[in-house]
Amino acid sequence: MNMKQWLAQNQAGWGQQAKQAKEGGVFTRHPDGTYLTTLSLVELTESKSNQQPQTHWRFLIRVGELTGKFIDSYNGLKDEQSMYYLARDVARFGYDPEAIDLTKIEETFAEMVNNEPWVKVTLKTKAGSEYQAVYIEKVGEEEEFDKSYFEGDSDDDEDTVPEEDEGEEDDDDDDDDDDDDDEEVELKAGMKVKFTRNGEEKEGEVVSIDDDAEEAKVKVGTRKLTVAYADLEVLPD
């Protein structure tokens, strides 16, 4: 093969791919956990695998070891439930979804990005799969967030693991995962459970439950953590 000829033939394609990579278009998986970010991009696009309409969210990590890296989330717009998730996410940025003309929602997206909001984002990998969900936990001004927590310096004795939204998932470049069909077990104090936090699996004992909030206090070592029911797996006796 004539290498110089090959390079010349691929020059045009290289320019396009180089631009995409520079803009952060290369998908990167980060460790599970909570990150403090700013909203960098929201756009309507199509899934590469099935041309299905979807939203593409991009968040720029602003604090911690991964500062400067991007978090990308692709959410399909395939049914009423996915439209509900979109409306809910837009509302978190201070907009009234009912006042938005869906045909002009890209104008709302542009305004959201221009506002440069700070966003607390949680990454969580679904048990038994490689699918990593992206959750928008809080939107606000920079001064509303304790940056020391995201730098790993927080001395808080009680942490909250975010509740998972069933059915919301990224659609781009990921295979769909079937929902678990396991029979639900009634959670009670004294049960041994496990859950994942920041990529680390933890085991503990339920000390109290709150059915209204659908959360449980779990004793792990000397700490008591607040964990959503959806994140808990009951261990056999």
Beta strands, then each sheet from edge to edge (+ up, - down):
strand 1: 33-46
strand 2: 53-61
strand 3: 70-76
strand 4: 118-125
strand 5: 132-140
strand 6: 160-161
strand 7: 192-197
strand 8: 200-210
strand 9: 215-220
strand 10: 223-228
strand 11: 233-234
sheet 1: 3+ 2- 1+ 4- 5+
sheet 2: 6+ 10+ 9- 8+ 7- 11+
end
